[in-house]
Every structure is written in structure tokens, then in C-alpha cells.
Amino acid sequence: QARDLAKFKAKFVQYELLESETDKRREIINIIGHFMHVFADTQGNDIPRLFSKESLQSFAMHVSRFTVKEIRERATNHSTTDASKQVVSFFAQTKEGMAMFNALLKLSSIGDITIEPMASMALPSTLTKLLYLLLDLPEEVSLLDIASNFNGSLAKILHILFSNQRCTAELMRNASNTRLPSDLSRLFDLIYTPTPACNLRWRDIAGKVLVQIFSKAPVPALIFHTRKHGILPSACTSILQSSKINLAEKANAIQCICRCVFGCDQANALALVGSITVGGIPKFLAEFLLHHEQEWAVLDEQEQEQLQLQLTMVKKEENDTSTSAVVTSSVENETRSPSTSTTSISTTTSTITTTTTTSTTSPTNPFLQALEEQEQQDNGRKKEQKMKKEEDAKERAEFTRKQMGLNIRECIQMFIRSINVLLLIGPAPILFDKSPDSLQLSSFIYPSPSGTRKCIKNEHILAHFVSHVNSSATTSVLRIVFLQELYHLIKKEKVNYFILRNENILVQALDQINTFDKPCVEAVLKCLEYVVCNLMFVPRTELQVLASKLNDVSADTAVKMLCTFIKFINFQSHFAESFRELGLFGVLVSKIKQTSSALAAQDGNDFESHADSSTFVPFADESRPLFGNDSEERVHAVIADLLTLMLASAKNIQLFREAGGMDAACSLAKAPKHRWHALRIIQQIVLGDPVNTGKDIATLLELMQDAKNQFGLKIDVLK
């Protein structure tokens, strides 16, 4: 290795003494080959020690200069299609081009020592311009296979280069020239420029380069130029207004811009998010979502139907496969016995034949055996190449599907999640009301912000995007995604719920629960459950709104709401008292009385004429009547369950008596379908109010006496 290193140093000295540019260009490939051979297994940090710093910088300069020349020569006086084809063919197919890119990758990994001369040769800006050129790469299968190898190397080199501020400074060197768009502006244009699906990879690389520049290597000129020329709001507006790119492409481009802002340090992020809010982008994006939600709702419904159809077909195929497997297995079992002897004979014969052939061939034909081994190796190599091509094709197809697929919900989620990231950028966490509340547990303490980028700090985005979408969304597809992202935002930092509470975000959502479908109802109740069970907070206003909506919602929604209330009481018995103060207890008692009155008023409803059997199960047994698809009956059953839990409070029992609830429960006990739940309510009252036990027993005895032929009722009361 020392001898090879000495030879390489000598050759490089001779190379630098060459005066002719043509000779240097011809010999650079040989020098690169020697460099890659000598330092193939050497770590990047050790190369400057083995090969002097000055020589290494000079070598990096030569490689970068000739790489830039090769790109510019192919890009000059050609159409963009021909130029892109020539560039990719040179760097991905020719020995010289691949050697240059491999050397650039090796040199860039060394660090500042080599990146500085590479930047001085305008390599970073040339490679970013190359991305724009590659958007016109023709759709040819051979070129796609070539490009799949080339784009990996290009992406790695750009990623390393733009982790260094020297490269960002080189990119911004012509930014003050107002006559032409800056390289930075072109990069932002690139992320939403229309291009065939096969070339989306170049747009993806451009997006990653932008994020890398802003997060790892920002310079003052970058932030100043971006703000002065309004690059971010201008790009967002162009993306949302474009009719040449689809929804998924728009969502990816907006996500890229928001990631650029979020990746900056606090001061730069504040400056950039300020330019976005001044440009009115949060409100514009909200209007964009609201304007198209009806159209997206139709597309989403079609997607869901298609997905359901695909699932049905998959299940059918699985069933058919399992059925055929069972049939095949039974046939094999039937035919196994008679064929055993034949198989044995055949196997024996085959073994004898193989042995004979081996004994004849092995000792006398070693050359043929070597040929066979070589052929096997060649076949294995071809098989590996084929598998690699298939994997590359699958990867390209998956990337294209991800970029171009029209999954409406994923696109909306990307929009909302991207803008929600900017919610977390601001001078300080938004203040919220910390007034004491009698409903809260004595141990409750309002949380404090953690100081990280997890709590809501941007009032403008909160008011113009979050509140606007929350109050104006009308379709299920937008509501469900918004509520899911709201849940993630609340989970991110405890203080976020209390900041959102100032804007009544959850209150507004619960106020519309009567218009929600099943997924939206589940999503908004999930947010409420997190507040109660994880934050240990009693949300007074939200629970009041939810209780007031109990009479306005469908039966299925009512059941979900009531089950949520039951979950709260099981989590913390304190809620039995809280629900009374919030008015829910009064609503439930009214429901019980209405049901009792409705049953008593039914034509021909004579409780005494029903000679029923016993249906009551002891209180300790959790089994209960099942009502099937009868939604109204399920509502009454869950109301009774909730009342039973709330009647564990002596104050609630007293109010229940005063409101006539005991009489209503006794009346309901006469109806077999309501008896199980009614007697549980009565049992809870008897056990929870020892002062009036005698009176309650007398009431039950009267109930038994009035039920002349209802032996089932009498047995249940006795139990």
C-alpha cells in the first residue's frame, strides 16, 4: 500500500506539471483510477494525513472542474431532452463518467478540506441546475434503468455538499442579480414543475436538497434573499393555483416548504414563518381545502368503494385457495397408498443411475465439471442481476405510486400536518386561561410548556387556518382528517389542548356532532377521552355541549356519547357529581320518564296481560339483554347503565326521587324488554339510600301485588 501511495503521489505531481488542458482532461481519469485504488479502504479522515492537504485540495479542484465541464458541454446548444439524455448516459454508462462521480462521492465525504475547492469550481450550483435539466429526461426503459443507478449517487453527493455552508454560499453567489432568477428560486420552482412520472425522482431530490440547505447549512444571504423576494409565499401560491400538477404533488411540495421552515433554527424559522403569514398563506390554504372538499368527498367515496371491492376480492381468492388446498390434500391422501411401491422403485432406479453417472464422469472429465461450475456461476450472476432490476422496477413503481397516487385522505393529511408544523413556530407559547374551576379535582395543576417545538406558538395560523377549517368544514373526508390531526396535536404537548381551548376548537367540533358520521364522531370523542383520561382535566364547556346534544343526535351517535360518559365515570367516580352539575343527570332522568310515559300510552299496552317468564339477572352478573339492531332500545339500555353508575351518589338519588325517577323505573320494570335495566336502577337506589329502604321495599311489594299474572316480574323482583 505504501508503494502504491508513493506511485500515486508521483503520478499526480507529473499530472500537475502538464500544461495542455487537453492532456489534463485525458489523464484525469487515470489519476482518478489510481486515487480510488489507493484509498479504496481508507477512511475519509485518514486521507488528508496520507495525501497532503494541498495536494488533496488540488485533486478535488481538478475533478470538480472537469465534471462541471462535462455537464456544461452536454447542456450547451442542445435541447433539454437531448442534453439530459447525454448527461445521464455519460455519467451512468461510460467508464469516465462513473469514475468522476465515484471520485466526487469519495472526496465530498472527506469534509471541509475537499468541499471548499469543489464549491469554488461551482460544482454545487451546477449539480442543482442539472436537476432541472433532468426533468426532461425521455421516457425510455433503458434510460430509466440507467437513471435509477445515477440518481442515487447524485442524491448522496448533493446531500453531503449542502450540509456545508460553503456550498450554500456558492449557490447564493448570483442572488443579487435581479435580472435572472436565483438558483434558489429555481430549486423551489423545480419541486412543483410538471414532469412525467418517471422523472419524479429528480423533483424529490430537489426537495431534499432544499430541506438540507435550510436545516443544515443556512447562511444570512439565504434567509435574506428568501424573505426579500417572498420566495416561500410565492411558491405556495403557485403550487395551490397550478392546474398542471395533481393533488398529491401539491401536497408534497407544500410539505417540502414547511419542512424547510421548521428545519431552521429559532431566529431564522421565525423570520421565514413571518413571511408566510404576511403572504396570507394559512388562510389561502384553508380556503383551498374548503373550496375543494365537496369534490374530494366524491373521489374519496369512490376510493373507499374501490378499496372495499379489492378487500372482498382478496378474501374471495383466499377462500378459493383454501378450498382448493383442502381438495388437493384429500386427493393426495386417497392416492398415496397405491403409489408407494412405485415411488420406491423409481427412487431406487434414479439413485442407481445417478451413482453410475457420477462414477463414470467425475474421475475422467474434470474439464467438463469446471465448465458446469462456471455455467452455474454465470447463471447465478444473471439471476442476481435480473432480481436487482426487478427490485429497482418495483422501487420506481412504488415511488411513482406514492407521488402520483390520488389517495385523497393522505393528501389532505399532508396539507394539514404541514401547516400544523408551522403552528409550533413563534416567539413564545400562547397564553391560556387558568381560572380555577369547581369541577376539577383538588390535585389538578395546569401544565406548563416544555419550551421545545411541540407547543402551539403561532396565533395567526391558529386563527386563520385551524379555527377556520374547524368551523367551516362540511364534508366527512375533511373533518375526519382534521380531527385526527387535532388529536395528534393535543398528544404532542399537554399544554396544546388548553391553548386550543381558548379558541373553542373542540367545543365547535362537538357542537356539530349531530351532523357527523360515525368515523367523525369516534374521532372527536377520542380527543375528549384523551383530555379527561390523560390530562386529568374536566372540560366543563365541552361536556355541557355534548350533554345538550344528546336529544339531537342519531341513536348510534347517542350510544357512543353515552358510552363515553360511562367510561369517564369508571375512570374517575368524581364525574358522577360533575355530570349532575353540568345538567347531564337531568337529561337522563327526562329520557327515562319519556320512555316510561311512551310505553304507558301505547294503545293496547296492558302490562297485566303479559304472562312473561323471569328475565332478571343478579346485579353482580355482567350479562344483559341484547337488542340486536334496535337502535332506540340500545340507547335506553345505555342510559339506564349510565344512570345506575351515577346513582352511586346520595345527592343524585335524592334528585332522582324528587324528579319522579323512581316511579318511572317501576313502570319500566313492568315491560319485559326494559325490566333488566329498570330493576338495576331500583336496586342501586335501595342499596344506596338506607334511610328510605323501608319505603322502597313497600313500593316493590306493591309492584308485585299489582302484577297479577306477571309471574316473571314477581320472580325478578324477589331476586
C-alpha positions in Angstrom: 0.0 0.0 0.0 2.9 2.4 0.8 4.4 1.7 -2.6 1.1 2.3 -4.4 0.7 5.6 -2.4 4.1 6.7 -3.4 3.4 5.9 -7.1 0.1 7.8 -7.0 1.8 10.9 -5.5 4.5 10.8 -8.2 1.9 10.5 -10.9 -0.2 13.3 -9.5 2.9 15.6 -9.4 3.5 14.7 -13.1 -0.1 15.4 -13.9 0.0 18.9 -12.4 3.1 19.7 -14.5 1.1 19.1 -17.7 0.5 22.4 -19.5 -2.0 21.3 -22.1 -5.7 21.4 -21.0 -6.4 18.5 -23.4 -3.7 16.4 -21.8 -5.0 17.1 -18.3 -8.5 16.2 -19.4 -7.4 12.9 -20.9 -5.2 11.9 -18.0 -7.7 12.9 -15.2 -9.5 9.5 -15.5 -6.2 7.6 -15.0 -5.4 9.8 -11.9 -9.0 9.1 -10.5 -8.5 5.4 -11.0 -5.2 5.4 -9.1 -6.8 7.5 -6.3 -9.8 5.2 -5.9 -7.5 2.2 -5.9 -5.1 3.5 -3.3 -7.7 4.9 -1.0 -10.4 2.3 -1.6 -10.4 1.0 2.0 -9.2 4.3 3.7 -11.5 6.3 5.9 -12.2 9.9 4.8 -10.4 11.3 7.9 -7.2 9.5 7.2 -6.8 10.6 3.5 -5.5 14.1 4.3 -2.9 12.6 6.6 -1.7 10.2 3.9 -2.1 12.5 1.0 -1.1 16.1 1.8 -3.9 18.7 2.3 -2.7 20.9 -0.5 -2.5 18.0 -3.0 -5.9 16.7 -1.9 -7.5 20.1 -2.5 -5.8 20.4 -5.9 -7.1 17.0 -6.8 -10.6 17.8 -5.7 -10.5 21.0 -7.7 -9.4 19.2 -10.9 -12.1 16.5 -10.6 -14.8 19.1 -9.9 -13.7 21.4 -12.7 -13.8 18.6 -15.3 -17.1 17.3 -14.0 -18.6 20.7 -14.4 -17.1 21.0 -17.9 -18.6 17.6 -19.0 -22.1 18.7 -17.8 -21.9 22.2 -19.4 -20.7 20.9 -22.7 -23.6 18.5 -23.0 -26.1 21.1 -21.8 -24.9 23.7 -24.3 -26.5 24.0 -27.8 -28.8 21.1 -27.2 -32.5 20.7 -26.4 -33.1 19.9 -22.8 -34.3 16.4 -23.8 -31.1 15.6 -25.7 -28.9 17.3 -23.1 -30.5 15.3 -20.2 -30.1 12.0 -22.1 -26.4 12.7 -22.9 -25.6 13.7 -19.3 -27.2 10.6 -17.8 -25.7 8.3 -20.5 -22.2 9.7 -19.8 -22.2 9.6 -16.0 -24.2 6.3 -15.7 -22.8 4.3 -18.6 -19.3 5.4 -19.5 -16.2 4.4 -17.5 -15.1 8.1 -17.4 -18.4 9.4 -16.1 -18.8 6.8 -13.4 -15.3 7.3 -12.3 -15.8 11.0 -11.9 -19.0 10.6 -9.8 -17.4 7.9 -7.6 -14.5 10.2 -7.0 -16.8 13.1 -6.2 -18.6 10.9 -3.7 -15.4 9.8 -2.0 -14.0 13.4 -2.0 -17.1 15.0 -0.6 -17.2 12.5 2.3 -13.8 13.8 3.5 -15.2 17.1 4.7 -14.4 20.8 4.6 -10.9 20.3 3.1 -12.3 19.0 -0.2 -15.7 20.6 -0.2 -14.2 24.1 -0.3 -12.3 23.6 -3.7 -15.4 21.8 -5.0 -17.6 24.8 -4.2 -15.0 27.1 -5.8 -15.4 25.3 -9.0 -19.2 25.9 -8.9 -20.0 22.2 -8.6 -22.9 22.6 -6.1 -24.8 25.1 -8.3 -24.1 23.1 -11.5 -25.5 19.9 -9.9 -28.7 21.7 -8.8 -29.1 23.1 -12.4 -28.6 19.6 -13.6 -31.7 18.5 -11.7 -33.8 21.0 -13.6 -32.4 19.6 -16.9 -33.2 16.0 -15.8 -36.9 16.8 -15.6 -37.0 16.4 -19.4 -35.2 13.0 -19.4 -37.1 11.0 -22.1 -39.3 8.1 -21.1 -37.2 5.2 -22.4 -36.9 2.0 -20.5 -33.1 1.7 -21.0 -32.6 5.2 -19.7 -34.8 4.6 -16.7 -32.6 1.6 -15.7 -29.5 3.8 -16.1 -31.0 6.7 -14.2 -32.0 4.6 -11.3 -28.3 4.0 -10.6 -27.3 7.5 -11.4 -29.8 9.3 -9.2 -28.6 7.5 -6.0 -25.1 8.8 -6.5 -26.3 12.3 -7.4 -28.6 12.4 -4.3 -25.7 11.4 -2.0 -23.3 13.9 -3.4 -25.8 16.8 -3.1 -26.8 15.7 0.4 -23.1 15.9 1.6 -22.3 19.1 -0.2 -25.3 21.0 1.1 -24.5 20.1 4.7 -21.7 22.6 4.3 -22.4 26.4 4.4 -19.6 27.0 1.8 -21.8 25.3 -0.8 -24.9 27.3 0.2 -22.9 30.5 -0.2 -21.8 29.4 -3.6 -25.4 28.7 -4.6 -26.3 32.2 -3.5 -23.4 34.0 -5.2 -25.6 35.4 -8.0 -28.7 36.0 -5.9 -28.2 39.8 -6.1 -28.6 39.7 -9.9 -32.2 40.9 -10.2 -32.4 40.2 -14.0 -32.3 36.4 -13.6 -34.0 34.1 -11.2 -31.6 32.9 -8.5 -30.5 29.3 -8.2 -32.6 29.1 -5.0 -35.7 30.3 -6.8 -35.2 27.7 -9.5 -34.9 25.0 -6.9 -38.2 26.0 -5.4 -39.7 26.1 -8.9 -38.4 22.6 -9.5 -40.4 21.0 -6.7 -43.7 21.8 -8.5 -42.7 21.8 -12.1 -44.8 19.4 -14.2 -42.9 16.3 -15.2 -43.6 12.7 -16.3 -43.9 10.1 -13.5 -40.6 8.5 -14.4 -38.8 11.8 -13.6 -40.4 12.5 -10.2 -37.2 11.2 -8.6 -35.3 14.4 -9.6 -38.0 16.6 -8.1 -37.8 14.5 -4.9 -34.0 15.1 -4.8 -34.6 18.8 -5.2 -37.0 18.8 -2.3 -34.5 17.0 -0.1 -31.7 19.4 -1.1 -33.8 22.4 -0.1 -34.6 20.9 3.3 -30.9 20.1 3.8 -29.9 23.7 2.8 -32.3 25.3 5.3 -31.8 22.9 8.2 -28.0 22.1 7.9 -26.3 24.9 6.1 -28.2 28.2 6.1 -26.3 31.4 5.5 -27.5 35.0 6.1 -27.8 35.6 2.4 -30.1 32.6 2.1 -32.6 33.9 4.7 -32.4 37.5 3.5 -33.0 36.6 -0.2 -35.8 34.2 0.7 -37.6 36.9 2.7 -36.9 39.9 0.5 -38.2 38.2 -2.7 -41.1 36.4 -0.9 -40.0 33.1 -2.3 -41.9 30.9 0.1 -45.4 32.6 -0.1 -44.9 33.0 -3.9 -44.1 29.2 -4.2 -47.1 28.2 -2.0 -49.5 30.3 -4.1 -48.2 28.9 -7.4 -48.4 25.4 -6.1 -52.0 25.7 -4.9 -53.1 27.6 -8.1 -51.4 25.2 -10.5 -53.6 23.2 -12.8 -50.8 21.1 -14.2 -49.9 19.1 -11.1 -52.2 16.8 -9.2 -53.3 17.0 -5.5 -50.5 14.6 -4.3 -47.8 16.6 -6.0 -49.2 19.8 -4.4 -49.3 18.2 -1.0 -45.7 17.0 -1.4 -44.5 20.5 -2.5 -46.3 22.3 0.4 -44.8 19.7 2.8 -41.3 20.4 1.5 -41.7 24.2 2.0 -42.9 23.7 5.6 -40.1 21.3 6.4 -37.6 23.9 5.1 -39.0 26.4 7.6 -39.2 24.0 10.5 -35.7 22.8 10.0 -34.2 26.2 10.6 -33.0 27.5 13.9 -35.4 29.6 16.0 -34.5 33.0 14.7 -34.5 32.0 11.0 -37.7 30.0 11.4 -39.4 33.0 12.9 -38.3 35.2 10.0 -39.5 32.7 7.4 -42.8 31.8 9.0 -43.4 35.6 9.3 -43.1 35.9 5.5 -45.6 33.1 5.0 -48.2 34.5 7.4 -47.7 38.0 5.9 -48.3 36.5 2.5 -51.7 35.1 3.8 -50.8 31.5 3.0 -52.5 29.9 6.1 -55.9 31.5 5.1 -55.3 30.7 1.4 -54.6 27.0 2.2 -57.7 26.9 4.4 -59.8 28.3 1.6 -58.2 25.9 -0.8 -59.2 22.9 1.3 -62.7 24.2 1.9 -63.3 25.1 -1.7 -62.4 21.6 -3.0 -63.8 19.4 -0.1 -67.1 18.6 -1.9 -65.1 17.4 -5.0 -62.8 15.4 -2.8 -65.7 13.9 -0.9 -66.9 12.3 -4.1 -63.5 11.0 -5.0 -62.9 9.7 -1.5 -66.2 7.8 -1.6 -65.1 6.2 -4.9 -61.7 5.3 -3.4 -63.4 3.7 -0.4 -65.7 1.7 -2.6 -62.8 0.5 -4.7 -60.8 -0.4 -1.6 -63.8 -2.4 -0.2 -64.1 -4.2 -3.5 -60.4 -5.1 -3.5 -60.7 -6.4 0.0 -63.7 -8.5 -1.0 -61.8 -10.0 -3.9 -58.8 -10.8 -1.8 -61.0 -12.6 0.8 -62.7 -14.5 -2.0 -59.3 -15.5 -3.5 -58.1 -16.6 -0.1 -61.3 -18.7 0.4 -60.9 -20.3 -3.1 -57.2 -21.1 -2.4 -58.0 -22.7 1.0 -60.9 -24.7 -0.6 -58.6 -26.0 -3.4 -55.9 -26.8 -0.9 -58.4 -28.9 1.1 -59.5 -30.7 -2.1 -55.9 -31.3 -3.2 -55.0 -32.7 0.2 -57.8 -35.1 0.2 -57.0 -36.3 -3.3 -53.3 -36.9 -2.3 -54.4 -38.9 0.8 -56.6 -41.1 -1.4 -53.8 -41.8 -3.9 -50.8 -42.0 -1.5 -51.2 -45.8 -0.6 -51.3 -47.4 -4.1 -48.3 -45.3 -5.4 -45.9 -46.0 -2.5 -44.2 -49.0 -4.1 -43.9 -47.3 -7.5 -42.3 -44.3 -5.9 -39.9 -46.5 -4.0 -38.8 -48.4 -7.2 -38.5 -45.1 -9.1 -36.3 -43.6 -6.4 -34.1 -46.6 -6.3 -33.6 -46.6 -10.0 -32.8 -42.9 -10.0 -30.2 -43.4 -7.3 -28.5 -46.2 -9.2 -28.4 -44.2 -12.4 -27.0 -41.1 -10.6 -24.3 -43.2 -8.9 -23.3 -44.8 -12.2 -23.1 -41.4 -14.0 -21.1 -39.9 -11.2 -18.6 -42.7 -11.1 -18.2 -42.6 -14.9 -17.8 -38.8 -15.2 -16.1 -37.4 -12.2 -12.7 -39.0 -12.4 -12.3 -38.7 -16.2 -13.9 -35.3 -17.1 -12.6 -32.5 -14.7 -12.7 -30.0 -17.6 -16.5 -30.6 -18.1 -17.0 -30.3 -14.4 -15.3 -26.9 -14.4 -17.4 -25.8 -17.3 -20.5 -26.8 -15.4 -19.4 -24.8 -12.3 -18.6 -21.8 -14.5 -22.1 -22.1 -16.1 -23.7 -22.3 -12.7 -21.9 -19.1 -11.5 -22.9 -17.3 -14.7 -26.5 -18.3 -14.2 -26.4 -17.2 -10.6 -24.9 -13.8 -11.6 -27.6 -13.4 -14.3 -30.3 -14.3 -11.8 -28.9 -11.7 -9.3 -28.9 -9.0 -12.0 -32.4 -9.9 -13.0 -33.6 -9.8 -9.4 -31.9 -6.4 -8.9 -33.6 -5.0 -12.0 -36.9 -6.3 -10.8 -36.3 -4.7 -7.3 -35.4 -1.4 -8.9 -38.5 -1.5 -11.1 -40.7 -2.2 -8.0 -39.0 0.6 -6.2 -39.6 3.1 -9.0 -43.2 1.9 -9.3 -43.7 2.4 -5.5 -42.1 5.8 -5.6 -44.3 6.8 -8.6 -47.4 5.5 -6.8 -46.6 7.4 -3.7 -46.0 10.6 -5.6 -48.8 10.4 -8.1 -51.4 8.3 -6.2 -54.7 10.1 -5.6 -55.4 8.9 -2.1 -57.5 11.9 -1.0 -57.2 11.4 2.7 -53.4 11.1 2.7 -53.1 14.3 0.6 -55.4 16.2 3.0 -53.5 14.9 5.9 -50.2 16.0 4.4 -51.6 19.6 3.9 -52.9 19.8 7.4 -49.9 18.2 9.1 -47.5 20.5 7.1 -49.3 23.7 8.2 -49.6 22.4 11.8 -45.8 22.2 11.9 -45.7 26.0 11.5 -48.1 26.3 14.4 -45.2 25.4 16.6 -43.0 28.3 15.5 -43.4 31.5 17.3 -41.8 33.8 19.9 -43.4 32.1 22.9 -46.2 29.6 23.8 -49.7 31.2 23.6 -51.1 32.1 27.0 -54.3 30.4 28.1 -56.9 30.9 30.8 -56.0 29.2 34.1 -59.1 30.2 36.1 -60.0 27.8 38.9 -63.0 25.6 38.3 -65.0 23.8 41.0 -65.4 20.7 38.8 -61.6 20.0 38.8 -60.0 17.6 41.2 -58.2 19.2 44.0 -54.9 17.7 42.8 -55.2 19.1 39.3 -52.5 21.5 38.2 -52.4 23.3 34.8 -49.4 22.1 32.7 -46.5 24.3 31.7 -45.0 24.4 28.2 -41.8 22.3 27.8 -40.1 25.0 25.8 -39.4 22.7 22.8 -41.0 22.9 19.4 -44.0 20.9 20.5 -46.4 23.6 21.9 -48.5 26.0 19.8 -46.9 29.4 19.5 -48.4 30.9 16.3 -51.6 32.8 16.9 -52.0 33.8 13.2 -52.0 30.2 11.9 -54.2 29.1 14.8 -56.9 31.8 13.9 -56.7 31.8 10.1 -56.2 28.1 9.5 -57.1 25.8 12.4 -60.2 27.7 13.6 -61.3 28.5 10.1 -61.2 24.9 8.9 -62.7 23.6 12.1 -65.7 25.8 12.0 -66.3 25.7 8.2 -65.6 22.1 7.1 -68.8 20.3 6.0 -67.7 17.0 4.5 -66.7 13.9 6.3 -63.4 13.5 4.4 -62.0 16.9 5.6 -63.5 16.6 9.1 -62.1 13.2 9.9 -58.6 14.1 8.8 -58.7 17.4 10.6 -59.9 15.8 13.8 -57.2 13.1 13.6 -54.5 15.7 13.2 -56.1 17.7 16.1 -55.7 14.6 18.3 -52.0 14.2 17.4 -51.5 17.9 18.1 -53.1 17.6 21.6 -51.0 14.4 22.3 -47.8 16.2 21.2 -47.8 18.5 24.2 -50.2 18.7 27.2 -50.4 22.5 27.0 -51.7 22.4 23.4 -55.2 21.4 24.5 -55.5 24.4 26.8 -54.3 26.7 24.1 -56.8 25.3 21.6 -59.5 25.5 24.4 -59.1 29.3 24.3 -60.2 29.2 20.7 -63.1 26.8 21.5 -61.7 24.3 18.9 -63.1 21.2 20.5 -66.3 22.9 21.6 -67.0 23.9 18.0 -66.4 20.4 16.8 -68.7 18.9 19.5 -71.4 21.5 18.7 -71.6 20.0 15.2 -71.6 16.3 16.3 -75.2 15.9 15.2 -74.0 16.4 11.6 -71.1 14.0 11.9 -70.9 10.5 10.5 -69.6 7.5 12.5 -65.8 8.0 11.9 -66.0 11.7 12.8 -68.0 11.0 15.9 -65.4 8.5 17.0 -62.5 10.9 16.2 -63.9 13.9 18.2 -64.9 11.6 21.2 -61.3 10.2 21.1 -60.0 13.8 21.6 -62.3 14.3 24.5 -61.3 11.0 26.1 -57.7 11.9 25.9 -58.3 15.2 27.7 -60.1 13.5 30.5 -58.1 10.3 30.9 -54.6 11.6 30.1 -54.7 15.2 31.1 -56.9 14.5 34.2 -58.9 17.6 33.3 -62.7 18.0 33.5 -63.6 20.0 30.3 -66.8 21.8 31.6 -67.8 23.6 28.4 -67.2 20.5 26.1 -69.2 18.2 28.4 -72.1 20.7 28.6 -72.2 21.0 24.8 -72.1 17.2 24.5 -74.9 16.7 27.1 -77.1 19.3 25.3 -76.7 17.4 22.0 -78.0 14.1 23.4 -81.5 14.8 22.2 -80.4 16.0 18.7 -78.2 13.1 17.5 -79.0 9.8 15.9 -79.4 6.7 18.1 -75.9 5.3 17.1 -74.2 8.6 18.0 -76.2 8.8 21.2 -74.9 5.3 22.2 -71.3 6.3 21.5 -71.7 9.5 23.6 -73.3 7.7 26.5 -70.6 5.0 26.4 -68.0 7.8 26.6 -69.8 9.2 29.7 -69.7 5.7 31.3 -66.0 5.5 30.6 -65.4 8.8 32.4 -67.3 7.6 35.5 -65.5 4.3 35.5 -62.2 6.2 35.2 -63.0 8.7 38.0 -66.1 8.5 40.2 -65.9 12.2 40.6 -67.7 12.5 37.3 -70.9 11.3 38.8 -71.1 14.6 40.7 -69.7 16.6 37.8 -72.4 15.3 35.4 -75.1 16.4 37.8 -73.7 20.0 37.8 -73.4 20.0 34.0 -77.0 19.1 33.5 -76.5 15.6 32.1 -78.2 13.9 35.0 -81.4 15.9 34.4 -81.3 14.9 30.7 -81.0 11.2 31.5 -83.9 11.3 34.1 -86.1 13.1 31.5 -85.2 10.4 28.9 -86.3 7.6 31.4 -89.6 9.4 32.2 -90.3 9.9 28.5 -89.7 6.2 27.8 -92.0 5.2 30.6 -94.8 7.6 29.5 -94.5 6.4 25.9 -94.9 2.8 27.0 -97.9 3.6 29.2 -99.6 5.5 26.4 -99.3 2.8 23.8 -102.6 1.5 22.5 -103.5 -1.9 23.9 -100.5 -1.9 26.1 -101.7 -3.7 29.2 -98.8 -4.8 31.4 -101.0 -7.2 33.4 -101.9 -9.3 30.3 -98.3 -10.4 29.8 -97.7 -13.8 31.4 -93.9 -13.5 31.0 -91.0 -15.5 32.3 -88.2 -14.4 34.5 -85.5 -12.3 32.7 -83.6 -10.6 35.6 -80.0 -11.5 36.2 -78.4 -10.6 39.6 -76.7 -7.3 39.8 -73.2 -8.8 40.1 -73.7 -10.6 36.8 -72.5 -8.6 33.8 -74.7 -10.3 31.3 -77.5 -8.2 29.9 -80.3 -8.3 27.3 -79.2 -7.8 23.7 -81.3 -5.6 21.5 -79.8 -6.5 18.1 -80.3 -3.8 15.5 -82.9 -1.9 17.5 -81.0 1.4 18.0 -83.6 3.1 20.2 -83.6 0.1 22.6 -79.8 0.2 22.8 -80.0 3.9 23.7 -82.4 3.3 26.5 -80.3 0.4 27.8 -77.1 2.5 27.9 -79.0 5.4 29.5 -80.0 3.0 32.3 -76.4 1.8 32.6 -75.2 5.4 33.0 -77.9 6.3 35.5 -77.0 3.2 37.5 -73.4 4.4 37.8 -74.5 8.0 38.6 -76.9 6.8 41.4 -73.9 5.7 43.4 -74.1 9.4 44.7 -76.6 10.0 47.6 -77.3 13.5 46.2 -78.1 12.0 42.8 -80.5 9.5 44.4 -82.3 12.3 46.1 -82.7 14.3 42.9 -83.8 11.2 41.1 -86.6 10.6 43.6 -87.7 14.3 43.5 -87.9 14.2 39.7 -90.2 11.2 39.7 -87.5 8.8 38.5 -88.4 6.0 40.9 -92.0 5.9 39.7 -90.7 5.8 36.1 -88.3 2.9 36.8 -91.1 0.9 38.5 -93.3 1.5 35.4 -90.5 0.4 33.1 -89.9 -2.8 35.2 -93.4 -4.0 34.0 -92.1 -4.1 30.4 -90.0 -7.3 29.9 -87.6 -5.6 27.4 -86.8 -2.8 29.9 -87.1 -4.8 33.1 -83.4 -5.9 33.5 -82.2 -2.3 33.4 -85.0 -0.8 35.4 -84.5 -3.3 38.3 -80.8 -2.5 38.3 -81.6 1.2 38.8 -84.1 0.3 41.6 -81.6 -2.0 43.2 -78.9 0.8 43.2 -81.3 3.2 44.8 -82.3 0.7 47.5 -78.7 -0.1 48.3 -77.5 3.5 48.2 -80.2 5.1 50.3 -80.6 3.2 53.6 -82.9 5.9 55.1 -85.6 5.1 52.6 -85.1 1.4 52.3 -88.4 0.6 54.0 -90.3 2.8 51.7 -88.6 1.4 48.6 -89.4 -2.2 49.7 -93.0 -1.3 50.2 -93.1 0.1 46.6 -91.6 -3.1 45.3 -94.2 -5.2 47.2 -97.0 -3.0 45.7 -95.4 -3.6 42.2 -95.6 -7.4 42.8 -99.2 -7.2 44.1 -100.3 -5.2 41.0 -98.7 -7.8 38.7 -101.4 -10.4 38.8 -100.4 -12.8 36.0 -96.8 -11.5 35.5 -95.0 -14.2 37.4 -91.8 -13.4 35.7 -91.9 -9.9 37.1 -92.6 -11.2 40.6 -89.7 -13.6 40.4 -87.4 -10.9 39.2 -88.4 -8.5 42.0 -87.8 -11.2 44.6 -84.4 -12.0 43.2 
